[in-house]
Amino acid sequence: MDEFTKLKDLNQGSKRVTVLAKVLNVGEAKDIQTRYGEQKKVTEAVLGDETGKVTMSLWNEQVNQVENGDSVIVENGYVSFVRGHMRLNVGKYGAIKKSETAVESVNESLDMSEKEYQTDEVDRRPRRSFNNNNRNFRSRF
């Protein structure tokens, strides 16, 4: 069995984490249009374990995979930030599934998504420029 990351231990650099938590609240799903023109369904769920709680973003088919009160395992999760607030995510290489191990106690006093992180604290990935002058970007076909 995987070693579980406790919610209180999540930070800006957390990636490839496996979390066992209880679903405390699932928000109402919304349909949004991405900047690429795609229609996607999104909602947020609050997950908790004995160390704290965190808000998780759920996309498309993930929206219907969890219900209030479920104990779930998030595999290959990662942390991102929405307007400075921490979010746990399941990427395309991750999964969220119901757990047979029940999470009984939840520490609701530590909310990892409540703190607002300053932009200099948040992971800054370099942005790529794909203009015609960029010699590093060549077609391989």
Rosetta blueprint (number, residue, H / E / L):
1 M L
2 D L
3 E L
4 F L
5 T L
6 K L
7 L H
8 K H
9 D H
10 L L
11 N L
12 Q L
13 G L
14 S L
15 K E
16 R E
17 V E
18 T E
19 V E
20 L E
21 A E
22 K E
23 V E
24 L E
25 N E
26 V E
27 G L
28 E L
29 A L
30 K E
31 D E
32 I E
33 Q E
34 T L
35 R L
36 Y L
37 G L
38 E L
39 Q E
40 K E
41 K E
42 V E
43 T E
44 E E
45 A E
46 V E
47 L E
48 G E
49 D E
50 E L
51 T L
52 G E
53 K E
54 V E
55 T E
56 M E
57 S E
58 L E
59 W E
60 N H
61 E H
62 Q H
63 V H
64 N H
65 Q L
66 V L
67 E L
68 N L
69 G L
70 D L
71 S E
72 V E
73 I E
74 V E
75 E E
76 N E
77 G E
78 Y E
79 V E
80 S E
81 F E
82 V E
83 R L
84 G L
85 H E
86 M E
87 R E
88 L E
89 N E
90 V E
91 G E
92 K E
93 Y E
94 G E
95 A E
96 I E
97 K E
98 K E
99 S L
100 E L
101 T L
102 A L
103 V L
104 E L
105 S L
106 V L
107 N L
108 E L
109 S L
110 L L
111 D E
112 M L
113 S L
114 E L
115 K L
116 E E
117 Y L
118 Q L
119 T L
120 D L
121 E L
122 V L
123 D L
124 R L
125 R L
126 P L
127 R L
128 R L
129 S L
130 F L
131 N L
132 N L
133 N L
134 N L
135 R L
136 N L
137 F L
138 R L
139 S L
140 R L
141 F L
